[in-house]
Structure formats: C-alpha cells, structure tokens
Amino acid sequence: MRLKSNLPTKICPVCKRPFAWRKKWEPNWDEVLYCSERCRRNKNSVLIKKSEE
C-alpha cells in the first residue's frame, strides 16, 4: 500500500496548483493534465490569456 505522502504529483496548467495521484487515474496517469473538470473546461481561457501577453 502506498503512503499518501509518497503519491506522485503534477501541477495543473490552468490553476497552477499541485494535485496528487488518484486511484481512478491509475490506468492513464501519464495522460492526466488537469486537476479537475473545472480546469479541464477552462483550459481555453488560459490559452487566450497567454496569447494576449
């Protein structure tokens, strides 16, 4: 069993917050980019902000 402190983490490109591995993401952890559905839905707003800069 994994200790929760040893779970892999990633940084969400939308909100810039770290998020930890979840059991439901086990089969496709390498493909997971966003911490939540909300960030996944708002991914285009980040692209728009970057293009304005």
Distance bins in CASP14 RR format, pairs under 12 A and 6 or more apart:
PFRMAT RR
TARGET T0000
AUTHOR 0000-0000-0000
RMODE 2
METHOD distances of the structure
MODEL  1
1 7 0 0 0 0 0 1 0 0 0 0 0
1 23 0 0 0 0 0 1 0 0 0 0 0
2 8 0 0 0 0 1 0 0 0 0 0 0
2 20 0 0 0 0 0 1 0 0 0 0 0
2 21 0 0 0 0 1 0 0 0 0 0 0
2 22 0 0 0 0 0 1 0 0 0 0 0
2 23 0 0 0 0 1 0 0 0 0 0 0
2 26 0 0 0 0 0 1 0 0 0 0 0
3 20 0 0 0 0 0 1 0 0 0 0 0
3 21 0 0 0 0 0 1 0 0 0 0 0
4 20 1 0 0 1 0 0 0 0 0 0 0
4 21 0 0 0 0 1 0 0 0 0 0 0
4 22 0 0 0 0 0 1 0 0 0 0 0
4 23 0 0 0 0 0 1 0 0 0 0 0
5 20 0 0 0 0 1 0 0 0 0 0 0
5 21 0 0 0 0 0 1 0 0 0 0 0
6 20 0 0 0 0 1 0 0 0 0 0 0
6 21 0 0 0 0 1 0 0 0 0 0 0
7 18 0 0 0 0 0 1 0 0 0 0 0
7 19 0 0 0 0 1 0 0 0 0 0 0
7 20 1 0 1 0 0 0 0 0 0 0 0
7 21 1 0 1 0 0 0 0 0 0 0 0
7 22 0 0 0 0 1 0 0 0 0 0 0
7 23 0 0 0 0 0 1 0 0 0 0 0
7 25 0 0 0 0 0 1 0 0 0 0 0
7 26 0 0 0 0 0 1 0 0 0 0 0
7 29 0 0 0 0 0 1 0 0 0 0 0
8 18 0 0 0 0 0 1 0 0 0 0 0
8 19 0 0 0 0 0 1 0 0 0 0 0
8 20 1 0 0 1 0 0 0 0 0 0 0
8 21 1 0 1 0 0 0 0 0 0 0 0
8 22 0 0 0 0 0 1 0 0 0 0 0
8 25 0 0 0 0 1 0 0 0 0 0 0
8 26 0 0 0 0 0 1 0 0 0 0 0
8 29 1 0 0 1 0 0 0 0 0 0 0
8 30 0 0 0 0 0 1 0 0 0 0 0
8 32 0 0 0 0 0 1 0 0 0 0 0
9 17 0 0 0 0 1 0 0 0 0 0 0
9 18 1 0 1 0 0 0 0 0 0 0 0
9 19 1 0 0 1 0 0 0 0 0 0 0
9 20 1 0 1 0 0 0 0 0 0 0 0
9 21 1 0 0 1 0 0 0 0 0 0 0
9 22 0 0 0 0 0 1 0 0 0 0 0
9 25 0 0 0 0 0 1 0 0 0 0 0
9 29 0 0 0 0 0 1 0 0 0 0 0
9 32 0 0 0 0 0 1 0 0 0 0 0
9 35 0 0 0 0 1 0 0 0 0 0 0
10 16 0 0 0 0 0 1 0 0 0 0 0
10 17 0 0 0 0 1 0 0 0 0 0 0
10 18 1 0 0 1 0 0 0 0 0 0 0
10 19 1 0 0 1 0 0 0 0 0 0 0
10 20 0 0 0 0 1 0 0 0 0 0 0
10 21 0 0 0 0 1 0 0 0 0 0 0
10 22 0 0 0 0 0 1 0 0 0 0 0
10 25 0 0 0 0 1 0 0 0 0 0 0
10 29 0 0 0 0 1 0 0 0 0 0 0
10 30 0 0 0 0 1 0 0 0 0 0 0
10 31 0 0 0 0 0 1 0 0 0 0 0
10 32 1 0 0 1 0 0 0 0 0 0 0
10 33 1 0 0 1 0 0 0 0 0 0 0
10 34 0 0 0 0 1 0 0 0 0 0 0
10 35 1 0 0 1 0 0 0 0 0 0 0
10 39 0 0 0 0 0 1 0 0 0 0 0
11 17 1 0 0 1 0 0 0 0 0 0 0
11 18 1 0 1 0 0 0 0 0 0 0 0
11 19 1 0 0 1 0 0 0 0 0 0 0
11 20 0 0 0 0 0 1 0 0 0 0 0
11 32 0 0 0 0 0 1 0 0 0 0 0
11 33 0 0 0 0 1 0 0 0 0 0 0
11 34 0 0 0 0 0 1 0 0 0 0 0
11 35 0 0 0 0 1 0 0 0 0 0 0
11 39 0 0 0 0 0 1 0 0 0 0 0
12 18 1 0 0 1 0 0 0 0 0 0 0
12 19 1 0 1 0 0 0 0 0 0 0 0
12 20 0 0 0 0 0 1 0 0 0 0 0
12 32 0 0 0 0 1 0 0 0 0 0 0
12 33 1 0 0 1 0 0 0 0 0 0 0
12 34 1 0 1 0 0 0 0 0 0 0 0
12 35 1 0 1 0 0 0 0 0 0 0 0
12 36 1 0 0 1 0 0 0 0 0 0 0
12 37 0 0 0 0 0 1 0 0 0 0 0
12 38 0 0 0 0 0 1 0 0 0 0 0
12 39 1 0 1 0 0 0 0 0 0 0 0
12 40 0 0 0 0 1 0 0 0 0 0 0
12 42 0 0 0 0 0 1 0 0 0 0 0
12 43 0 0 0 0 1 0 0 0 0 0 0
12 46 0 0 0 0 1 0 0 0 0 0 0
13 19 0 0 0 0 0 1 0 0 0 0 0
13 32 0 0 0 0 0 1 0 0 0 0 0
13 33 1 0 0 1 0 0 0 0 0 0 0
13 34 1 0 0 1 0 0 0 0 0 0 0
13 35 0 0 0 0 1 0 0 0 0 0 0
13 39 0 0 0 0 1 0 0 0 0 0 0
13 40 0 0 0 0 0 1 0 0 0 0 0
13 42 0 0 0 0 0 1 0 0 0 0 0
13 43 1 0 0 1 0 0 0 0 0 0 0
13 44 0 0 0 0 0 1 0 0 0 0 0
13 45 0 0 0 0 0 1 0 0 0 0 0
13 46 1 0 0 1 0 0 0 0 0 0 0
13 47 0 0 0 0 1 0 0 0 0 0 0
13 49 0 0 0 0 0 1 0 0 0 0 0
13 50 0 0 0 0 0 1 0 0 0 0 0
14 33 0 0 0 0 1 0 0 0 0 0 0
14 34 1 0 0 1 0 0 0 0 0 0 0
14 35 1 0 0 1 0 0 0 0 0 0 0
14 36 0 0 0 0 1 0 0 0 0 0 0
14 37 0 0 0 0 0 1 0 0 0 0 0
14 38 0 0 0 0 1 0 0 0 0 0 0
14 39 1 1 0 0 0 0 0 0 0 0 0
14 40 1 0 0 1 0 0 0 0 0 0 0
14 41 0 0 0 0 1 0 0 0 0 0 0
14 42 1 0 1 0 0 0 0 0 0 0 0
14 43 1 0 1 0 0 0 0 0 0 0 0
14 44 0 0 0 0 1 0 0 0 0 0 0
14 45 1 0 0 1 0 0 0 0 0 0 0
14 46 1 0 1 0 0 0 0 0 0 0 0
14 47 0 0 0 0 1 0 0 0 0 0 0
14 48 0 0 0 0 0 1 0 0 0 0 0
14 49 0 0 0 0 0 1 0 0 0 0 0
14 50 0 0 0 0 0 1 0 0 0 0 0
15 33 0 0 0 0 0 1 0 0 0 0 0
15 34 0 0 0 0 1 0 0 0 0 0 0
15 35 1 0 0 1 0 0 0 0 0 0 0
15 36 0 0 0 0 1 0 0 0 0 0 0
15 38 0 0 0 0 1 0 0 0 0 0 0
15 39 1 0 1 0 0 0 0 0 0 0 0
15 40 0 0 0 0 0 1 0 0 0 0 0
15 42 0 0 0 0 1 0 0 0 0 0 0
15 43 0 0 0 0 0 1 0 0 0 0 0
15 45 0 0 0 0 0 1 0 0 0 0 0
15 46 0 0 0 0 1 0 0 0 0 0 0
16 34 0 0 0 0 0 1 0 0 0 0 0
16 35 0 0 0 0 1 0 0 0 0 0 0
16 39 0 0 0 0 1 0 0 0 0 0 0
16 46 0 0 0 0 1 0 0 0 0 0 0
17 34 0 0 0 0 0 1 0 0 0 0 0
17 35 1 0 0 1 0 0 0 0 0 0 0
17 36 0 0 0 0 1 0 0 0 0 0 0
17 38 0 0 0 0 0 1 0 0 0 0 0
17 39 0 0 0 0 1 0 0 0 0 0 0
18 35 0 0 0 0 1 0 0 0 0 0 0
19 25 0 0 0 0 1 0 0 0 0 0 0
19 29 0 0 0 0 0 1 0 0 0 0 0
19 32 0 0 0 0 1 0 0 0 0 0 0
19 33 0 0 0 0 0 1 0 0 0 0 0
19 34 0 0 0 0 1 0 0 0 0 0 0
19 35 1 1 0 0 0 0 0 0 0 0 0
19 36 1 0 0 1 0 0 0 0 0 0 0
19 39 0 0 0 0 1 0 0 0 0 0 0
19 40 0 0 0 0 0 1 0 0 0 0 0
20 29 0 0 0 0 0 1 0 0 0 0 0
20 32 0 0 0 0 0 1 0 0 0 0 0
20 35 0 0 0 0 1 0 0 0 0 0 0
21 27 0 0 0 0 0 1 0 0 0 0 0
21 28 0 0 0 0 0 1 0 0 0 0 0
21 29 1 0 0 1 0 0 0 0 0 0 0
21 30 0 0 0 0 0 1 0 0 0 0 0
21 32 0 0 0 0 1 0 0 0 0 0 0
21 35 0 0 0 0 0 1 0 0 0 0 0
22 28 0 0 0 0 0 1 0 0 0 0 0
22 29 0 0 0 0 1 0 0 0 0 0 0
22 32 0 0 0 0 1 0 0 0 0 0 0
22 35 0 0 0 0 1 0 0 0 0 0 0
22 36 0 0 0 0 0 1 0 0 0 0 0
23 29 0 0 0 0 0 1 0 0 0 0 0
24 32 0 0 0 0 1 0 0 0 0 0 0
25 31 0 0 0 0 1 0 0 0 0 0 0
25 32 1 0 1 0 0 0 0 0 0 0 0
25 33 0 0 0 0 0 1 0 0 0 0 0
25 34 0 0 0 0 0 1 0 0 0 0 0
25 35 0 0 0 0 0 1 0 0 0 0 0
25 36 0 0 0 0 0 1 0 0 0 0 0
26 32 0 0 0 0 0 1 0 0 0 0 0
32 39 0 0 0 0 0 1 0 0 0 0 0
32 40 0 0 0 0 1 0 0 0 0 0 0
33 39 0 0 0 0 1 0 0 0 0 0 0
33 40 1 0 0 1 0 0 0 0 0 0 0
33 43 0 0 0 0 1 0 0 0 0 0 0
33 46 0 0 0 0 0 1 0 0 0 0 0
34 40 1 0 1 0 0 0 0 0 0 0 0
34 41 0 0 0 0 1 0 0 0 0 0 0
34 42 0 0 0 0 1 0 0 0 0 0 0
34 43 1 0 0 1 0 0 0 0 0 0 0
34 46 0 0 0 0 0 1 0 0 0 0 0
35 42 0 0 0 0 0 1 0 0 0 0 0
35 43 0 0 0 0 0 1 0 0 0 0 0
36 42 0 0 0 0 1 0 0 0 0 0 0
36 43 0 0 0 0 0 1 0 0 0 0 0
37 43 0 0 0 0 0 1 0 0 0 0 0
38 45 0 0 0 0 0 1 0 0 0 0 0
39 45 0 0 0 0 1 0 0 0 0 0 0
39 46 0 0 0 0 1 0 0 0 0 0 0
40 46 0 0 0 0 0 1 0 0 0 0 0
42 48 0 0 0 0 0 1 0 0 0 0 0
42 49 0 0 0 0 0 1 0 0 0 0 0
43 49 0 0 0 0 0 1 0 0 0 0 0
43 50 0 0 0 0 0 1 0 0 0 0 0
44 50 0 0 0 0 0 1 0 0 0 0 0
44 51 0 0 0 0 0 1 0 0 0 0 0
45 51 0 0 0 0 0 1 0 0 0 0 0
45 52 0 0 0 0 0 1 0 0 0 0 0
46 52 0 0 0 0 0 1 0 0 0 0 0
46 53 0 0 0 0 0 1 0 0 0 0 0
47 53 0 0 0 0 0 1 0 0 0 0 0
END
